[in-house]
Amino acid sequence: MREEAEAKYPEKVGGCAEESGESRVGEEIGKPASDSALADRPQLAEPRDAKAMEVPETVAVRATQEDLRGPHSSEDMPDARDIPWGKAVPEAVSSRADKEDAARQPRRPSEHPENDKHEAEANRGQRTDKDEAAEPLATFSATAVKQATDGMTRFEVDKSDFEERSGMKLDGEKVYAFEGEISGVGSFRKIYDGSSETDRLAFFAPKEKSDSIPAGERHDVRIDSVREVSSTKESLGTFFATAYAVAGREGREDSVRLDIPKATFERRTGFHFEDGKTYEGKGKVDGVHDFKVTHTGSSENRHVIISFFGEEAKRIEVGKEHTVTVESIEEKRTLTVSGEGPTTRLTPQKRMLESLGIDVDSMRTAKEEDRLVELTVRNLSSSDKSEKTIYGRVQAREGAIPLSISNIGANHGDTFELLGAREHTVRNFVEDFNKHADGVTKNVRLSLEGEKLYLDVDGKKFLAKSHSLDVHHLQTFLNLEVEPFKQDIRFWYDGERTTPKFAQPSRPMEDGSKPKPISWGIRSFRASERGLEVTFVMGERIVTTRAAPESLKERMPMKEIEGRIKVVAGDKLEGNHSIRIEDDVVSYINDRITRTKWLNSPYFFERGSLGEDIGSTVFSRLGYEEVTRHPFDPNGPGGDPYKTGSDALYRNRKTGELVLVEFKWWENSDAAVESALEEVRGRRGRETNDPQHGHISGAYVASLNLSLKSNRGELRVKRAW
């Protein structure tokens, strides 16, 4: 309804008569109505001083009050439902003629003018409630004028006439609040803004009363008080607005609202709302009820809406016109932490993000990796009020950013100031990484050349096969896939320092499932002619790995290995089984292990992987079919040697039973068996059933005794449980 009123009566939706001086009934401002027009109008009883009743008919424009079902501003227009209406009776007017004439006559000079002057200045515009018979500032007879466009009825008083009779001079640079009564109609309140008013004061009858007042009917306009409400340090502006109720929806509670047209708000307070910025205003309603209002500058937001909820809403009488005093307004950059424990959240909303320069609408339709935002915040409730940089993702639906703010020590009720925000991109990350390179990353730099990302270690460049940027728990991380490493290099950044990790790849597993996150802290980076070397911590071990030579990228297929290994099997599964490996396979094994022996950790991984391949060949000869490798690894099954849990799951080809096998290839075969038995038995409680393949009937350990100088060896098998 508010928008309809603005479209239909743009000059009215400003809140008061000062908005325009244009005529709404085709009459010229300041031009008296014709004698014939006056003659046709109904007349009340003729007063004794007819000349005093002659008031030129001009037009002043004011805002209409919308009905209580929607937003509206009731500046200068009281609600008919809350005013004890009188009844226009000509006899009553006539019977009060003596009193009214006296009110219209100039006051007799005082014998003590100086005392009267001080008293007048102290009490000017004030009318006590206790003394109903107190003399008004001035009373005027005015003719009802109907506005053809909207049916509203106004009564006009010449400003100079008011100033002469009341002894008040209306300063064109100030704002005043009028209160009084129209005889037979009811009370009125009006805001007068000298900067926009004409030479006529227009007082409007309430909307509900307009239809019952005939055009041309004369009424007395009694002005009881006038007080200045200009903008000051203590009060930026005063407004009249009628409260209306709004039913809650989608789980929200009911509310009571008061609307102030934005144009009126800006003119009266002298404050301008910049587009895209969010502001918070504070003040009081009726001098008692504190309020806070949030408003975002936009051509679409044409009203400043004040809302009350809960118990406060019950104290604001709906349908009644209230006095709204705005005490302060400033750009809103603060938020309060909500929730408790793991649900503790700080949630910058769409409008605030836009006021900080974030194009939220574009982000909401973008991919996840293109909805990242970097924010600079300060906890005003903490003793440490230093600036902190945090990261989050814009939600596609709401356009907000929910932040798990407890990760930086914030608590419920804390107040945060948002100091800045920007879109978070790979280029931004690279710039911040290079600025804060220190400690572990002191010899590492990142460079982005077009779409290609390079890892520069000790002056040597390594191209990342792929890279991706993400955020998690207020931090951001850049993930790099650098061949031939099977693990990703991941740089975490918390706004102050970088933490590098060697991480389980985030790419889908062979079966399409998503791997569980697991990573190890990196101790150092080093580069040489031999390649990139990374030292990291895995459990209690310090592991050093290096990009392997090209010849190690491709492994010999299992079928080819099986065809070149001969097995002299024993009578039973448990026992020693002799093996003989063809010379070219021995050379293959020797070559791979020799190439990785100086790399420390890759040596153990490579030896373990080859041991599993040889052991699997023996089990195949013994009547068992390999089902999968490392079935109980937390990140899913697979053949990677760094995976945990028993090495392989087999199915007996005759009986169909499932068994687990743990392989070892140590220099000391007996020690390997004892170590493997302890490990497998310790895992029994969580490895007796495979979610995909079913019940597991037993587990074995298999220790490979094979010298790299010979093509003969044996596999020793023992049941663990």
C-alpha positions in Angstrom: 0.0 0.0 0.0 2.9 2.3 0.7 4.2 2.0 -2.9 0.7 2.7 -4.2 0.4 5.9 -2.2 3.7 7.1 -3.4 2.8 6.4 -7.0 -0.6 8.0 -6.7 0.3 10.9 -4.4 4.0 11.4 -4.5 3.8 14.8 -2.7 2.0 13.2 0.2 4.3 10.4 1.1 6.8 12.7 2.7 5.2 12.7 6.0 4.1 16.3 6.4 2.8 19.5 4.8 6.2 20.9 4.2 7.0 18.5 1.4 5.5 20.6 -1.4 3.5 23.7 -2.1 1.8 22.5 -5.2 -2.0 22.9 -5.5 -4.0 19.7 -5.5 -7.3 21.3 -6.4 -6.3 23.6 -9.2 -6.1 26.7 -6.9 -3.1 29.0 -7.0 -1.1 29.2 -3.8 -1.9 32.4 -1.8 -4.8 33.3 -4.1 -8.2 33.8 -2.4 -11.1 31.8 -3.5 -13.8 33.7 -5.6 -16.8 35.3 -3.9 -19.1 33.0 -5.8 -17.3 30.0 -4.6 -17.5 31.2 -1.0 -21.2 32.0 -1.4 -22.0 28.4 -2.5 -20.3 26.9 0.6 -22.3 26.1 3.7 -21.8 28.6 6.5 -21.7 28.2 10.2 -23.2 30.9 12.5 -21.7 34.2 11.5 -19.1 35.5 14.1 -19.3 39.0 15.4 -16.1 40.0 13.7 -16.6 38.8 10.1 -13.4 40.3 8.9 -11.4 38.2 11.2 -12.8 35.1 9.6 -11.8 36.0 6.1 -8.9 33.6 5.3 -7.5 33.2 1.8 -7.8 29.7 0.5 -4.6 28.2 -0.6 -3.3 24.7 -0.9 -0.6 23.0 1.2 0.4 19.5 0.6 1.0 16.8 3.2 1.3 13.0 3.5 -1.7 10.9 3.9 -2.0 8.2 6.5 -2.4 4.7 5.1 -4.7 2.3 6.8 -3.3 0.2 9.6 -2.9 -2.8 7.5 0.4 -1.7 6.0 3.3 0.7 6.3 2.4 4.3 6.7 3.5 7.6 8.1 1.0 9.7 10.0 3.0 12.9 10.3 0.6 15.8 11.1 -2.4 13.5 10.9 -3.8 11.9 14.1 -5.8 8.7 13.9 -9.5 9.2 14.1 -9.9 6.1 16.2 -7.8 7.5 19.0 -9.3 11.0 19.3 -12.5 12.0 21.1 -14.3 13.6 18.2 -16.5 16.6 18.8 -19.6 17.6 16.9 -19.9 20.7 14.8 -22.9 22.6 16.2 -23.5 26.2 14.9 -25.2 27.2 18.1 -22.2 26.1 20.1 -19.9 28.3 18.0 -22.2 31.2 18.3 -22.5 30.8 22.1 -18.7 31.0 22.4 -18.4 34.1 20.3 -17.4 36.4 23.1 -14.6 34.1 24.3 -13.3 33.5 20.7 -13.4 37.2 19.9 -11.3 37.9 22.9 -8.8 35.3 21.8 -8.5 36.9 18.4 -8.0 40.5 19.8 -4.5 41.8 20.3 -3.3 41.5 23.9 -3.3 44.6 26.2 0.2 45.9 26.8 1.6 44.8 30.2 2.6 47.1 32.9 5.7 45.0 33.4 6.9 44.2 29.8 10.3 42.9 30.9 8.9 40.3 33.2 6.3 39.4 30.7 9.0 38.9 28.0 11.0 36.5 30.2 7.9 34.6 31.2 6.7 34.4 27.6 10.0 33.0 26.4 10.0 30.4 29.2 6.5 29.3 28.6 5.9 30.0 24.9 4.3 27.1 23.1 3.5 25.2 26.4 0.0 24.3 27.5 -0.5 22.4 30.7 -2.9 19.5 30.9 -4.0 20.5 34.3 -5.5 23.8 33.1 -8.0 22.9 30.4 -9.1 26.5 30.3 -5.6 27.8 29.6 -5.5 30.3 26.8 -4.4 28.9 23.4 -1.6 30.5 21.5 -4.1 31.6 18.8 -7.5 30.6 17.3 -8.4 31.1 13.7 -11.5 30.5 11.6 -10.8 28.4 8.5 -12.8 26.9 5.7 -12.7 23.2 4.8 -11.0 22.6 1.5 -11.5 19.2 -0.3 -8.6 17.9 -2.3 -10.0 16.4 -5.5 -7.1 13.9 -5.9 -7.5 12.0 -2.6 -10.5 13.4 -0.8 -8.5 14.7 2.2 -9.8 17.9 4.0 -7.4 20.6 5.0 -7.8 23.9 6.9 -5.4 26.7 6.2 -4.0 29.6 8.3 -1.9 32.4 7.1 1.6 32.1 8.6 2.0 35.8 9.1 -1.4 36.0 10.8 -0.3 33.2 13.2 3.0 35.0 13.9 1.2 38.2 14.7 -1.4 36.7 17.0 0.8 34.2 18.8 3.8 36.4 19.1 6.0 33.7 17.7 8.3 34.1 14.8 8.7 30.9 12.7 12.3 30.7 11.7 12.7 29.3 8.1 15.8 27.4 9.2 14.1 25.6 12.0 11.5 22.8 12.5 8.5 23.1 14.8 5.8 20.7 16.2 2.3 22.1 16.3 -0.5 20.7 18.5 -4.1 21.9 18.7 -7.7 21.2 17.8 -10.1 21.7 14.9 -13.6 22.5 16.4 -16.1 19.7 15.8 -13.4 17.5 14.2 -10.7 16.7 16.8 -7.1 17.2 17.8 -4.2 17.6 15.3 -0.4 17.5 15.4 1.7 19.0 12.7 5.4 19.2 11.9 6.4 22.5 10.3 9.7 22.6 8.4 10.4 26.2 7.5 12.8 25.2 4.7 10.0 23.6 2.6 6.7 25.3 3.8 4.7 27.9 1.9 3.3 31.1 3.5 0.2 29.1 4.6 -0.1 26.6 7.4 -2.2 23.6 6.4 -3.9 21.5 9.1 -5.5 18.2 7.9 -8.5 16.5 9.3 -8.0 12.8 9.9 -8.7 10.5 7.0 -11.7 8.9 8.7 -13.3 12.3 9.3 -12.7 13.9 5.9 -15.7 12.5 4.2 -18.1 13.9 6.8 -16.8 17.5 6.5 -18.5 19.4 3.6 -16.3 21.6 1.5 -16.6 25.2 2.5 -17.7 24.4 6.1 -16.0 26.8 8.5 -14.3 25.5 11.7 -12.2 27.1 14.4 -8.5 26.0 14.3 -7.1 26.3 17.8 -3.3 26.2 18.2 -2.4 25.2 21.7 1.3 24.7 21.6 4.3 25.1 19.2 7.7 23.7 20.2 11.0 23.7 18.3 12.1 20.2 17.2 15.1 21.1 15.0 18.1 18.9 14.7 20.5 19.1 17.6 23.3 17.0 19.1 20.8 15.4 21.4 18.0 15.0 18.9 18.6 14.7 15.2 14.9 15.0 14.4 11.4 14.5 15.7 8.6 12.8 13.7 5.0 11.7 14.2 4.0 8.2 13.1 1.1 5.9 13.7 1.8 2.4 15.0 0.5 -0.6 13.1 0.7 -4.3 13.8 2.4 -6.9 11.6 1.7 -10.6 11.9 4.7 -12.8 12.3 5.5 -15.3 9.5 7.7 -18.4 9.1 8.1 -18.8 12.8 8.8 -15.1 13.6 6.9 -13.3 16.3 4.4 -10.5 15.7 5.7 -7.0 15.7 4.5 -3.4 15.9 6.0 -0.9 13.5 6.2 2.8 12.8 7.3 4.2 9.4 9.0 7.4 8.5 9.4 8.4 4.8 13.1 8.4 4.0 13.0 11.7 2.2 11.5 13.4 5.3 14.0 11.6 7.5 17.0 12.8 5.5 15.7 16.4 5.2 14.9 16.8 8.8 18.0 15.1 10.3 20.4 16.4 7.6 21.7 12.8 7.3 22.0 11.2 3.8 21.7 7.4 3.3 24.4 6.3 0.8 23.3 3.5 -1.6 24.6 0.1 -0.5 25.6 1.1 3.0 23.9 -0.1 6.1 23.1 2.3 9.0 21.9 1.9 12.6 19.8 4.6 14.2 18.8 5.0 17.9 16.2 7.0 19.6 13.0 7.0 21.7 9.3 6.7 21.0 7.2 9.0 23.2 10.3 9.8 25.1 10.2 6.4 26.9 10.7 3.4 24.6 14.2 3.0 23.3 14.6 1.7 19.8 17.3 0.6 17.3 16.6 0.7 13.6 18.7 -0.7 10.7 18.4 0.9 7.3 20.3 0.2 4.1 20.6 3.0 1.6 18.7 2.1 -1.6 16.3 3.7 -4.0 13.9 0.8 -3.2 13.9 1.5 0.6 11.7 4.5 0.7 10.8 4.3 4.4 12.8 4.0 7.6 10.9 1.3 9.5 11.1 1.1 13.3 10.0 -2.3 14.7 9.2 -3.5 18.3 8.9 -7.2 19.3 7.8 -9.1 22.3 7.0 -7.2 25.5 8.2 -3.9 24.0 5.6 -4.3 21.2 2.8 -4.6 23.8 3.8 -1.2 25.2 3.3 0.6 21.8 -0.4 1.3 21.3 -1.5 0.3 17.8 -3.5 2.9 15.9 -2.2 5.7 18.0 0.1 8.4 16.7 3.4 8.4 18.5 6.3 10.9 18.8 9.5 9.4 17.4 12.8 11.1 18.4 16.0 10.1 16.6 19.0 10.6 18.8 21.8 9.2 16.6 22.6 7.4 13.4 25.8 6.0 12.0 27.0 3.5 9.6 26.4 0.0 11.0 29.5 -2.1 11.2 28.8 -4.2 14.4 27.3 -7.6 14.9 26.4 -9.6 18.0 27.5 -13.3 18.5 24.6 -15.7 18.8 24.3 -19.3 19.9 26.3 -21.4 22.4 29.1 -23.9 22.2 29.4 -25.5 18.7 26.5 -23.3 17.4 28.2 -20.0 18.4 27.9 -18.0 15.2 28.6 -14.5 13.8 26.5 -14.1 10.7 27.1 -11.0 8.5 23.9 -10.6 6.4 23.6 -9.7 2.7 23.0 -6.0 3.2 26.0 -5.5 5.5 28.3 -7.5 3.1 27.1 -5.3 0.2 27.8 -2.2 2.2 31.4 -3.5 2.5 31.7 -3.9 -1.3 30.8 -7.6 -1.8 28.7 -8.4 -4.8 26.5 -10.9 -3.0 24.0 -11.4 -5.9 26.7 -12.5 -8.2 28.2 -14.8 -5.6 24.9 -16.5 -4.8 24.8 -17.9 -8.4 28.5 -18.8 -8.6 30.2 -22.1 -7.8 31.3 -22.9 -4.2 34.9 -22.1 -4.8 33.9 -18.6 -6.2 31.8 -17.7 -3.1 34.7 -17.2 -0.7 35.1 -14.0 1.3 37.9 -12.5 3.4 36.7 -10.4 6.4 38.6 -8.2 8.8 37.0 -8.1 12.2 37.6 -6.8 15.8 36.1 -8.2 19.0 34.9 -5.1 20.9 34.0 -7.3 23.9 37.5 -8.8 24.3 40.5 -7.3 26.0 42.4 -8.1 22.8 40.9 -5.7 20.3 43.4 -6.3 17.6 42.2 -6.8 14.0 41.8 -10.4 12.8 41.4 -11.8 9.3 38.9 -14.6 8.9 37.4 -16.4 6.0 33.9 -17.7 5.1 31.6 -18.7 2.2 28.5 -16.8 1.0 25.4 -19.0 1.3 23.7 -19.4 -2.1 20.2 -19.1 -0.6 20.4 -16.4 2.0 23.4 -14.5 0.8 24.8 -14.4 4.4 28.1 -15.9 5.8 27.7 -18.0 8.9 31.0 -18.0 10.8 32.0 -20.4 13.6 33.4 -17.5 15.6 34.2 -19.6 18.7 37.3 -20.8 16.9 38.9 -17.4 17.7 37.7 -17.4 21.3 34.5 -15.4 20.9 31.5 -16.1 23.2 27.8 -15.6 23.1 26.8 -11.9 23.3 30.2 -10.6 22.1 30.1 -7.6 19.8 32.2 -7.6 16.7 33.1 -4.7 14.4 33.4 -5.5 10.7 36.3 -3.4 9.4 36.4 -4.6 5.8 35.7 -7.4 3.4 36.8 -8.6 -0.1 36.3 -11.5 -2.4 38.8 -14.2 -1.6 40.7 -15.5 -4.7 43.7 -17.7 -5.5 45.6 -14.5 -6.4 44.8 -12.9 -3.1 46.0 -16.1 -1.3 49.3 -16.1 -3.3 50.0 -12.5 -2.4 49.3 -13.1 1.3 51.4 -16.3 1.3 54.4 -14.6 -0.1 54.1 -11.7 2.3 54.0 -14.0 5.3 56.5 -16.7 4.2 58.5 -17.6 7.3 59.7 -20.6 9.3 58.9 -23.8 7.3 58.0 -21.8 4.2 60.8 -19.3 4.3 62.4 -20.8 1.2 59.0 -21.3 -0.6 57.2 -18.9 -2.9 54.0 -19.2 -5.0 53.5 -17.7 -8.4 50.4 -17.5 -10.5 51.0 -17.2 -14.2 47.6 -17.1 -16.0 45.8 -20.2 -14.8 49.0 -22.0 -13.9 50.3 -22.2 -10.3 53.9 -22.8 -9.6 55.6 -23.9 -6.3 59.0 -22.3 -6.1 61.4 -24.0 -3.7 65.0 -22.8 -3.3 64.6 -21.0 -6.7 63.4 -24.1 -8.5 59.9 -24.1 -10.0 57.5 -27.0 -9.8 54.2 -26.8 -11.7 51.1 -27.8 -9.8 49.0 -30.3 -11.9 45.9 -28.8 -10.2 45.1 -26.4 -7.4 42.0 -25.4 -5.5 41.1 -22.8 -2.8 38.7 -23.4 0.1 37.8 -22.2 3.6 37.2 -24.1 6.8 36.7 -22.9 10.4 37.6 -19.3 9.6 40.8 -20.3 7.9 41.6 -20.7 4.2 43.8 -23.3 2.5 45.3 -23.8 -1.0 45.6 -27.4 -2.2 48.3 -28.3 -4.7 48.6 -31.5 -6.6 52.3 -31.9 -7.5 53.4 -34.9 -9.4 54.5 -37.5 -8.8 53.5 -37.2 -5.1 50.4 -39.2 -4.3 49.7 -36.8 -1.5 48.7 -33.2 -1.9 50.6 -30.3 -0.6 48.2 -28.1 1.4 49.0 -24.6 2.7 46.7 -23.4 5.6 46.5 -19.7 6.3 44.8 -18.1 9.3 45.4 -14.4 8.4 48.7 -14.3 10.2 50.8 -17.4 9.5 51.0 -20.3 7.1 50.9 -24.0 8.1 51.9 -26.5 5.4 50.5 -30.0 5.4 51.1 -33.2 3.4 47.5 -34.4 2.9 45.3 -37.2 1.7 44.1 -36.2 -1.7 40.7 -34.6 -1.7 39.9 -36.2 -5.1 37.4 -39.1 -5.2 38.6 -42.6 -4.5 38.7 -45.3 -7.1 35.2 -46.4 -6.1 33.9 -42.9 -6.4 33.7 -42.3 -2.6 35.1 -39.1 -1.0 38.2 -39.8 1.2 38.2 -38.8 4.8 40.5 -35.9 5.6 43.9 -36.9 7.0 47.1 -34.9 6.9 50.6 -34.7 8.3 52.5 -31.5 9.3 55.4 -30.6 7.0 58.7 -29.9 8.6 60.7 -28.6 5.6 60.9 -28.2 1.9 64.1 -28.6 -0.1 64.8 -28.7 -3.8 67.9 -30.0 -5.8 68.7 -31.6 -9.1 67.1 -34.8 -7.8 63.7 -33.1 -7.4 61.5 -31.7 -4.7 62.0 -33.1 -1.2 59.3 -32.8 1.6 59.9 -33.9 5.2 56.8 -34.4 7.3 55.6 -36.1 10.5 53.6 -39.3 10.3 52.6 -40.3 13.8 55.8 -40.8 15.7 57.9 -41.0 12.6 59.7 -38.2 10.7 59.3 -39.0 7.0 61.2 -37.6 4.1 59.8 -38.1 0.6 61.0 -36.8 -2.8 59.5 -36.7 -6.2 60.6 -40.1 -7.6 62.3 -40.5 -11.0 60.2 -40.9 -14.1 60.9 -44.7 -14.2 59.1 -45.2 -10.9 55.8 -43.6 -12.0 54.6 -46.7 -13.7 54.5 -50.1 -11.9 54.6 -53.6 -13.4 51.0 -54.9 -13.6 50.1 -57.6 -11.0 49.2 -60.1 -13.8 52.7 -59.8 -15.2 54.3 -60.3 -11.8 52.1 -63.4 -11.1 53.2 -65.0 -14.4 56.9 -64.7 -13.5 56.8 -66.0 -9.9 56.7 -69.8 -9.3 55.4 -71.1 -6.0 56.2 -74.5 -4.4 53.3 -74.5 -2.0 53.1 -76.5 1.2 50.3 -78.9 2.2 48.5 -76.3 4.3 48.0 -72.6 4.2 50.0 -72.2 7.4 53.6 -73.0 7.0 56.5 -72.1 4.7 56.0 -71.8 0.9 59.0 -71.7 -1.4 59.1 -69.1 -4.2 61.3 -68.5 -7.2 61.3 -65.2 -9.1 62.4 -64.8 -12.7 65.5 -62.8 -13.2 63.9 -59.9 -15.1 61.4 -59.4 -12.2 64.3 -59.5 -9.7 66.0 -56.8 -11.8 62.8 -54.8 -11.8 62.5 -55.1 -8.0 66.2 -54.3 -7.4 66.0 -51.3 -9.7 63.0 -49.7 -8.0 64.3 -50.3 -4.5 67.8 -49.1 -5.4 66.3 -45.9 -6.9 64.4 -45.2 -3.7 66.8 -46.3 -1.1 68.4 -42.9 -0.7 65.0 -41.3 -0.4 64.4 -42.9 3.1 60.6 -43.0 3.4 59.8 -43.9 -0.3 62.2 -46.9 0.2 60.0 -48.4 2.9 56.8 -47.6 1.0 58.2 -49.2 -2.2 59.6 -52.3 -0.4 56.2 -52.7 1.4 54.3 -52.4 -1.8 56.4 -54.9 -3.6 56.2 -57.3 -0.7 52.4 -57.1 -0.9 52.5 -57.9 -4.7 54.8 -60.9 -4.2 52.7 -62.2 -1.2 49.5 -61.8 -3.1 50.9 -63.9 -5.9 51.6 -66.7 -3.4 48.1 -66.5 -1.9 46.6 -66.7 -5.4 48.6 -70.0 -6.0 47.2 -71.3 -2.7 43.6 -70.9 -3.8 42.7 -67.4 -2.6 41.4 -64.5 -4.7 42.3 -61.0 -3.7 39.2 -58.9 -3.0 40.7 -55.5 -2.0 43.8 -53.9 -0.4 43.6 -52.1 3.0 39.8 -52.7 3.4 39.7 -51.0 6.8 41.6 -47.8 6.1 39.6 -44.8 7.5 39.8 -43.1 4.1 38.7 -46.1 2.2 40.3 -49.1 0.6 43.1 -48.9 -2.0 46.6 -50.1 -2.9 48.6 -47.1 -1.6 51.3 -48.3 0.9 50.7 -45.6 3.4 47.2 -46.8 4.1 46.5 -48.4 7.5 44.8 -51.6 8.7 45.4 -55.1 7.5 47.0 -55.2 4.0 44.5 -57.3 2.0 41.2 -59.1 2.1 41.0 -62.6 0.3 38.2 -65.0 -0.5 38.8 -68.8 -0.6 37.8 -69.9 -4.1 36.4 -73.2 -2.8 34.6 -72.2 0.4 34.0 -68.6 -0.2 35.2 -67.6 3.3 36.9 -64.2 3.8 40.3 -63.8 5.5 42.6 -60.9 6.2 46.4 -61.0 5.5 49.1 -58.7 6.9 52.4 -58.9 4.8 55.9 -58.1 6.1 59.2 -57.9 4.2 61.9 -57.4 6.8 65.5 -58.3 7.1 64.6 -60.4 10.2 61.7 -62.6 9.1 61.0 -64.0 12.6 60.7 -60.5 14.2 58.4 -59.5 11.3 56.1 -62.4 12.2 55.9 -61.5 15.9 55.3 -57.9 15.1 52.6 -58.7 12.6 50.8 -61.1 15.0 50.6 -58.4 17.6 49.2 -55.8 15.2 46.6 -58.0 13.6 45.3 -59.4 17.0 45.1 -55.9 18.3 42.8 -54.9 15.4 40.6 -57.9 15.6 37.7 -56.1 17.4 37.2 -53.7 14.5 38.1 -56.0 11.6 35.7 -59.0 11.8 33.1 -57.7 9.4 33.5 -55.8 6.1 30.5 -53.5 5.4 30.6 -54.4 1.8 31.7 -58.0 1.6 30.5 -59.5 4.9 31.8 -61.6 7.8 35.5 -62.3 8.0 36.3 -65.8 9.4 40.0 -65.3 10.2 43.3 -63.4 9.8 46.9 -64.4 8.8 50.3 -62.9 8.8 52.8 -63.6 6.0 56.5 -62.7 6.3 58.5 -62.6 3.1 62.1 -63.9 3.4 63.8 -62.7 0.2 67.3 -61.4 -0.5 67.7 -58.9 -3.3 70.9 -60.8 -4.3 68.9 -64.0 -5.0 65.8 -65.0 -7.0 64.8 -67.6 -4.4 63.0 -67.1 -1.1 60.0 -68.2 0.9 56.8 -66.9 2.4 56.0 -67.9 6.0 52.3 -67.9 6.8 50.8 -68.1 10.3 47.2 -67.7 11.5 46.6 -64.8 13.9 43.0 -65.5 14.9 
